[in-house]
Amino acid sequence: MRQARGPARAASAGAVLVALALLAGCSSTVHVEPPTPTGEAAAACRALDAALPKTLDSRSSRRSRPR
């Protein structure tokens, strides 16, 4: 008598697809142009930056790139 392999085979195929998707997502660099807000949006961004804590869980903030 033959055993049903459907669920096991589907799980294996799903795992392979997830692994391939993760590898494909990490294989190249994506260039993202940083936003350049103006007017009220720029003022809101500056206010938010000033209001954010300089430390979190005893760790200092750092600059990120792109700025």
C-alpha positions, 0 to 999 in steps of 0.5 A: 500500500502506498503512503500519501506524500502530499503534505510532506511534499508540499511542505518541502516545496514551500521551504524551497520556495521560501529559501529561493525568495530569501536568496533572491532578495539578498543577492543585489543592492537596491538604490533608493533615492532619499526623500528631500522634504520641503516646507512644512514637511521639512519642518516636521521632520526637523521637529521629529528629529529633535524630539527623538531620544538621543539614547535608547536602552543605554545606547547612543543614536548614530547617523544612518546612510543615506542621511 
